[in-house]
Amino acid sequence: MTRTGSARWQGGIRDGKGEVSTESGALSALPYGFNTRFEDQPGTNPEELIGAAHAACFSMALSGQLEKAGVRDARIESSSAVTIEKQGDGFTITKAHLTARVSGQGDESAIRQAAEAAKAGCPVSKVLNAEVTMDLTVG
């Protein structure tokens, strides 16, 4: 299975403008640029898109792990904060931090073990070459 995202860019790094789209059309020509990535202008940027993908992937993986652990009526809310830092002449994504709230009918230790397994096993966690950390609230 292969899924496609695409981007267009025109102009220089600071004054240029881009658009990002997904194969499904869920995102279509969504604008982004230097000011949406490194300043506080409204719009998207690659790091928030990675964060959204990471949170979605983790939530699905956790759902599967909770099901295996016998947790019923699970409700998962998650986010991933992706950190980009200046390193040398460029920038590097250095961290992805998951925050999750999980409720459901089941043992708390089983929920915590399921969350750790999902954090390590979700395909987006595996592709990130950054430290992936997590805060988890059960209940």
MARBA-3410 file (N, C-alpha, C, O; in Angstrom, 1 decimal):
139
0.9,-1.2,0.0,0.0,0.0,0.0,0.9,1.2,0.0,1.8,1.3,0.8 ~ 0.6,2.2,-0.9,1.4,3.4,-0.9,0.4,4.6,-1.0,-0.6,4.6,-1.7 ~ 0.6,5.5,-0.1,-0.2,6.8,-0.1,0.7,7.9,-0.5,1.9,7.9,-0.2 ~ 0.1,8.9,-1.1,0.9,10.0,-1.6,0.5,11.4,-1.1,-0.7,11.7,-1.0 ~ 1.4,12.2,-0.7,1.3,13.6,-0.4,2.1,14.3,-1.4,3.1,13.8,-1.9
1.7,15.6,-1.7,2.5,16.3,-2.7,2.6,17.8,-2.2,1.7,18.3,-1.4 ~ 3.6,18.5,-2.8,3.7,19.9,-2.5,4.2,20.6,-3.7,4.9,20.0,-4.6 ~ 3.9,21.9,-3.8,4.4,22.8,-4.8,5.0,24.0,-4.1,4.5,24.4,-3.0 ~ 6.1,24.5,-4.7,6.7,25.7,-4.1,7.2,26.6,-5.2,7.6,26.1,-6.2 ~ 7.0,27.9,-5.0,7.5,28.9,-5.9,8.1,30.0,-5.2,7.6,30.5,-4.2
9.3,30.4,-5.6,10.0,31.5,-5.0,11.1,31.1,-4.1,11.5,29.9,-4.0 ~ 11.7,32.0,-3.4,12.8,31.8,-2.5,12.3,31.2,-1.2,11.1,31.1,-0.9 ~ 13.3,30.9,-0.3,12.9,30.3,1.0,12.1,31.2,1.9,11.1,30.8,2.5 ~ 12.4,32.5,1.9,11.7,33.4,2.8,10.5,34.0,2.1,9.4,34.2,2.8 ~ 10.5,34.4,0.8,9.4,35.1,0.2,8.6,34.1,-0.7,7.6,34.5,-1.2
9.0,32.9,-0.8,8.2,31.9,-1.6,6.9,31.5,-0.9,6.7,31.7,0.3 ~ 6.1,30.8,-1.7,4.9,30.2,-1.1,4.7,28.8,-1.7,5.1,28.5,-2.8 ~ 4.0,28.0,-0.9,3.8,26.6,-1.3,2.4,26.2,-1.0,1.6,26.9,-0.3 ~ 2.1,25.0,-1.5,0.8,24.4,-1.3,1.1,22.9,-1.1,1.9,22.3,-1.7 ~ 0.4,22.3,-0.1,0.5,20.9,0.2,-0.9,20.3,0.0,-1.9,20.8,0.3
-0.8,19.0,-0.6,-2.1,18.3,-0.9,-1.9,16.8,-0.6,-0.7,16.3,-0.5 ~ -3.0,16.1,-0.4,-2.9,14.7,-0.2,-3.7,14.0,-1.3,-4.6,14.6,-1.9 ~ -3.3,12.8,-1.6,-3.9,12.0,-2.7,-5.4,11.9,-2.5,-6.2,11.9,-3.4 ~ -5.9,11.7,-1.2,-7.3,11.5,-0.9,-8.1,12.8,-1.2,-9.3,12.8,-1.3 ~ -7.4,14.0,-1.2,-8.1,15.2,-1.3,-8.5,15.8,0.1,-9.1,16.9,0.1
-8.1,15.1,1.2,-8.4,15.7,2.5,-7.8,17.0,2.7,-8.3,17.9,3.3 ~ -6.5,17.1,2.1,-5.9,18.4,2.1,-5.7,18.7,0.6,-5.2,17.9,-0.2 ~ -6.1,19.9,0.2,-6.0,20.3,-1.2,-5.5,21.7,-1.4,-6.2,22.7,-1.0 ~ -4.3,21.8,-1.8,-3.6,23.1,-2.1,-3.6,24.0,-0.8,-3.9,25.2,-0.9 ~ -3.4,23.3,0.3,-3.3,24.1,1.6,-2.0,24.9,1.6,-0.9,24.3,1.5
-2.1,26.2,1.8,-0.9,27.1,1.7,0.0,26.9,2.9,-0.4,26.7,4.0 ~ 1.3,27.0,2.6,2.3,27.1,3.6,3.5,27.9,3.1,3.7,28.1,1.9 ~ 4.3,28.3,4.1,5.5,29.1,3.7,6.4,29.3,4.9,6.2,28.8,6.0 ~ 7.4,30.1,4.7,8.4,30.4,5.8,7.7,31.0,7.0,8.0,30.6,8.1 ~ 6.8,31.9,6.7,6.1,32.6,7.8,5.1,31.6,8.6,4.9,31.9,9.8
4.6,30.6,8.0,3.7,29.7,8.7,4.6,28.6,9.4,4.1,27.9,10.3 ~ 5.8,28.4,9.0,6.7,27.4,9.6,7.5,28.0,10.7,7.7,27.3,11.7 ~ 8.1,29.2,10.5,9.1,29.7,11.4,8.6,31.0,12.1,9.3,31.5,13.0 ~ 7.4,31.5,11.8,6.9,32.6,12.4,5.4,32.3,12.8,5.1,31.1,12.8 ~ 4.7,33.2,13.3,3.3,32.9,13.8,2.2,33.2,12.8,1.1,33.5,13.3
2.4,33.1,11.6,1.4,33.4,10.6,0.5,32.2,10.5,0.9,31.0,10.6 ~ -0.8,32.4,10.3,-1.8,31.3,10.1,-1.4,30.5,8.9,-1.0,31.0,7.9 ~ -1.7,29.2,9.0,-1.4,28.3,7.9,-0.7,27.1,8.4,-0.4,27.0,9.6 ~ -0.4,26.1,7.6,0.2,24.9,8.0,1.7,24.9,7.8,2.2,25.8,7.3 ~ 2.3,23.8,8.2,3.7,23.6,8.0,4.0,22.1,8.1,3.2,21.3,8.7
5.1,21.6,7.6,5.4,20.2,7.6,5.4,19.6,9.0,4.9,18.4,9.2 ~ 5.9,20.3,10.1,5.9,19.7,11.4,4.5,19.4,12.0,4.3,18.4,12.6 ~ 3.6,20.4,11.8,2.3,20.1,12.3,1.6,19.0,11.5,0.8,18.2,12.1 ~ 1.9,18.8,10.2,1.3,17.7,9.5,1.9,16.4,9.9,1.1,15.4,10.0 ~ 3.2,16.4,10.2,3.8,15.2,10.8,3.1,14.9,12.2,2.8,13.7,12.5
2.9,15.9,13.0,2.3,15.7,14.3,0.9,15.1,14.2,0.5,14.2,14.9 ~ 0.1,15.6,13.2,-1.2,15.1,13.0,-1.2,13.7,12.5,-2.0,12.8,13.0 ~ -0.3,13.4,11.6,-0.1,12.0,11.2,0.3,11.1,12.3,-0.2,9.9,12.4 ~ 1.2,11.5,13.1,1.7,10.7,14.3,0.6,10.5,15.3,0.4,9.3,15.7 ~ -0.2,11.5,15.6,-1.3,11.3,16.5,-2.3,10.3,16.0,-2.8,9.5,16.7
-2.6,10.5,14.7,-3.6,9.6,14.1,-3.1,8.1,14.1,-3.9,7.2,14.4 ~ -1.9,7.9,13.7,-1.3,6.6,13.7,-1.2,6.0,15.1,-1.6,4.8,15.3 ~ -0.7,6.8,16.0,-0.7,6.3,17.4,-2.0,5.9,17.9,-2.2,4.8,18.6 ~ -3.1,6.7,17.7,-4.4,6.4,18.2,-4.9,5.1,17.6,-5.5,4.3,18.3 ~ -4.7,4.9,16.3,-5.1,3.6,15.7,-4.4,2.4,16.3,-4.9,1.4,16.6
-3.0,2.6,16.4,-2.2,1.5,17.0,-2.6,1.2,18.4,-2.7,0.0,18.8 ~ -2.9,2.2,19.2,-3.3,2.0,20.6,-4.7,1.3,20.6,-4.9,0.5,21.5 ~ -5.6,1.7,19.7,-6.9,1.0,19.7,-6.7,-0.5,19.5,-7.4,-1.3,20.2 ~ -5.8,-0.9,18.6,-5.5,-2.3,18.4,-4.9,-3.0,19.6,-5.3,-4.1,20.0 ~ -4.0,-2.3,20.3,-3.3,-2.8,21.5,-4.3,-2.9,22.6,-4.3,-3.9,23.4
-5.2,-2.0,22.8,-6.2,-2.0,23.8,-7.2,-3.2,23.6,-7.6,-3.9,24.5 ~ -7.5,-3.4,22.4,-8.4,-4.5,22.0,-7.8,-5.8,22.4,-8.4,-6.7,23.0 ~ -6.5,-6.0,22.1,-5.8,-7.2,22.4,-5.7,-7.4,24.0,-5.7,-8.5,24.5 ~ -5.6,-6.3,24.7,-5.5,-6.3,26.2,-6.9,-6.5,26.8,-7.0,-6.6,28.1 ~ -8.0,-6.5,26.0,-9.3,-6.8,26.6,-10.0,-5.5,27.1,-10.9,-5.6,27.9
-9.4,-4.3,26.8,-10.0,-3.1,27.2,-11.2,-2.8,26.3,-11.1,-2.7,25.1 ~ -12.4,-2.5,27.0,-13.6,-2.3,26.2,-14.0,-0.8,26.3,-13.6,-0.1,27.2 ~ -14.8,-0.4,25.3,-15.3,1.0,25.3,-14.2,2.0,25.4,-14.3,3.0,26.0 ~ -13.1,1.8,24.6,-11.9,2.7,24.7,-12.2,4.0,24.0,-12.9,4.0,22.9 ~ -11.8,5.1,24.6,-11.8,6.4,24.0,-10.4,7.0,24.1,-9.8,7.0,25.2
-9.9,7.4,22.9,-8.5,7.9,22.9,-8.5,9.3,22.3,-9.1,9.6,21.2 ~ -7.8,10.2,23.0,-7.6,11.5,22.4,-6.1,11.7,22.5,-5.5,11.6,23.5 ~ -5.4,12.1,21.4,-4.0,12.2,21.4,-3.5,13.4,20.5,-4.2,13.8,19.6 ~ -2.3,13.8,20.8,-1.7,14.8,20.0,-0.2,14.5,20.0,0.3,13.8,20.9 ~ 0.5,15.0,19.0,2.0,14.9,18.9,2.6,16.2,18.6,2.3,16.9,17.6
3.4,16.7,19.5,4.1,17.9,19.3,5.5,17.6,18.7,6.3,17.0,19.3 ~ 5.7,18.1,17.5,6.9,17.9,16.8,7.8,19.1,16.9,7.4,20.2,16.6 ~ 9.1,18.9,17.4,10.0,20.0,17.6,11.0,20.1,16.5,11.6,19.1,16.2 ~ 11.2,21.3,16.0,12.3,21.5,15.0,13.2,22.5,15.6,12.8,23.5,16.1 ~ 14.5,22.2,15.4,15.6,23.1,16.0,16.6,23.4,15.0,16.9,22.6,14.1
17.2,24.6,15.1,18.3,25.0,14.3,19.5,24.2,14.8,19.9,24.2,15.9 ~ 20.2,23.5,13.8,21.4,22.8,14.1,22.4,23.1,12.9,22.1,22.7,11.8 ~ 23.5,23.7,13.2,24.4,24.1,12.2,23.8,25.0,11.2,23.2,26.0,11.6 ~ 24.0,24.7,9.9,23.4,25.6,8.9,22.0,25.3,8.5,21.4,26.0,7.7 ~ 21.4,24.3,9.2,20.0,23.9,8.8,19.2,23.6,10.0,19.5,24.0,11.1
18.1,22.9,9.8,17.1,22.6,10.9,17.0,21.1,10.9,17.1,20.4,9.9 ~ 16.6,20.6,12.1,16.4,19.1,12.3,15.2,18.9,13.2,15.0,19.7,14.2 ~ 14.4,18.0,12.9,13.3,17.6,13.8,14.0,16.7,14.8,14.6,15.7,14.5 ~ 13.9,17.2,16.1,14.6,16.5,17.2,13.8,15.7,18.1,14.3,14.9,18.9 ~ 12.5,16.0,18.1,11.6,15.3,19.1,10.2,15.3,18.6,9.7,16.2,17.9
9.5,14.2,19.0,8.0,14.1,18.8,7.5,13.7,20.2,7.9,12.6,20.6 ~ 6.6,14.5,20.8,6.1,14.1,22.1,4.6,13.9,22.0,3.8,14.7,21.6 ~ 4.2,12.7,22.3,2.8,12.3,22.3,2.2,12.6,23.6,2.8,12.5,24.7 ~ 1.0,13.1,23.6,0.1,13.3,24.8,-1.2,12.6,24.5,-1.8,12.8,23.4 ~ -1.5,11.7,25.4,-2.7,10.9,25.2,-3.6,10.9,26.4,-3.1,10.8,27.6
-4.9,10.8,26.2,-5.8,10.6,27.3,-6.6,9.4,26.8,-7.2,9.4,25.7 ~ -6.7,8.4,27.7,-7.4,7.1,27.4,-8.3,6.8,28.5,-8.0,6.8,29.7 ~ -9.5,6.4,28.1,-10.5,5.9,29.1,-11.1,4.7,28.5,-11.2,4.5,27.2 ~ -11.5,3.8,29.3,-12.1,2.5,28.9,-12.3,1.6,30.0,-11.8,1.9,31.1 ~ -12.9,0.5,29.8,-13.1,-0.5,30.8,-12.0,-1.5,30.7,-12.0,-2.4,29.8
-11.1,-1.5,31.7,-10.0,-2.4,31.7,-9.0,-2.0,32.8,-9.1,-0.9,33.4 ~ -8.0,-2.8,32.9,-7.0,-2.6,33.9,-6.0,-1.4,33.5,-5.6,-1.4,32.4 ~ -5.7,-0.5,34.5,-4.9,0.6,34.1,-3.5,0.2,33.7,-3.0,0.8,32.8 ~ -2.9,-0.8,34.3,-1.6,-1.2,33.9,-1.6,-1.8,32.5,-0.6,-1.6,31.8 ~ -2.7,-2.5,32.1,-2.8,-3.0,30.8,-2.9,-1.8,29.8,-2.4,-1.9,28.7
-3.6,-0.8,30.1,-3.7,0.4,29.3,-2.4,1.0,29.1,-2.0,1.4,28.0 ~ -1.6,1.2,30.2,-0.3,1.8,30.1,0.7,0.9,29.2,1.4,1.5,28.4 ~ 0.6,-0.4,29.4,1.4,-1.3,28.6,1.0,-1.2,27.1,1.9,-1.2,26.2 ~ -0.3,-1.1,26.8,-0.7,-1.0,25.5,-0.3,0.4,24.8,0.1,0.4,23.7 ~ -0.3,1.4,25.6,0.2,2.7,25.1,1.6,2.7,24.8,2.0,3.2,23.7
2.5,2.1,25.6,3.9,2.0,25.3,4.1,1.2,24.1,5.0,1.5,23.2 ~ 3.4,0.1,23.9,3.5,-0.7,22.7,3.1,0.0,21.5,3.7,-0.1,20.4 ~ 2.0,0.8,21.6,1.6,1.6,20.4,2.6,2.7,20.1,2.8,3.0,18.9 ~ 3.1,3.3,21.1,4.1,4.4,20.9,5.3,3.8,20.1,5.8,4.5,19.1 ~ 5.8,2.7,20.5,7.0,2.1,19.8,6.6,1.5,18.5,7.4,1.4,17.5
5.4,1.0,18.3,5.0,0.2,17.2,4.3,0.9,16.1,4.2,0.3,15.0 ~ 3.8,2.1,16.3,3.0,2.7,15.2,4.0,3.1,14.1,5.1,3.6,14.4 ~ 3.6,2.9,12.9,4.5,3.1,11.7,5.1,4.5,11.7,6.2,4.7,11.2 ~ 4.3,5.5,12.1,4.9,6.9,12.0,6.0,7.1,13.1,7.0,7.7,12.8 ~ 5.8,6.5,14.3,6.8,6.5,15.3,8.1,5.9,14.7,9.2,6.4,15.0
8.0,4.8,14.0,9.1,4.1,13.5,9.9,4.9,12.5,11.1,4.8,12.3 ~ 9.2,5.7,11.7,9.8,6.5,10.6,10.5,7.7,11.1,11.4,8.2,10.5 ~ 10.1,8.2,12.2,10.7,9.4,12.8,12.0,9.1,13.3,12.2,8.2,14.2 ~ 13.0,9.8,12.9,14.4,9.6,13.4,14.6,10.7,14.5,15.6,11.4,14.4 ~ 13.7,10.6,15.4,13.8,11.6,16.5,13.3,10.9,17.8,12.7,9.8,17.7
13.7,11.4,19.0,13.2,10.8,20.2,11.7,11.0,20.2,11.2,12.1,20.0 ~ 11.0,9.9,20.5,9.5,10.0,20.7,9.2,9.7,22.1,9.5,8.6,22.7 ~ 8.6,10.7,22.8,8.2,10.6,24.2,6.7,10.7,24.3,6.0,10.9,23.3 ~ 6.2,10.5,25.5,4.7,10.5,25.7,4.3,10.8,27.1,5.0,10.4,28.1 ~ 3.2,11.5,27.3,2.5,11.7,28.5,1.2,11.0,28.4,0.5,11.2,27.3
0.8,10.2,29.3,-0.5,9.4,29.2,-1.3,9.7,30.5,-0.8,9.6,31.6 ~ -2.6,10.0,30.3,-3.6,10.1,31.4,-4.6,9.0,31.1,-5.2,8.9,30.0 ~ -4.9,8.2,32.1,-5.9,7.1,32.1,-7.0,7.5,33.0,-6.8,7.9,34.1 ~ -8.2,7.4,32.4,-9.4,7.7,33.2,-10.2,8.9,32.8,-11.2,9.3,33.4
END
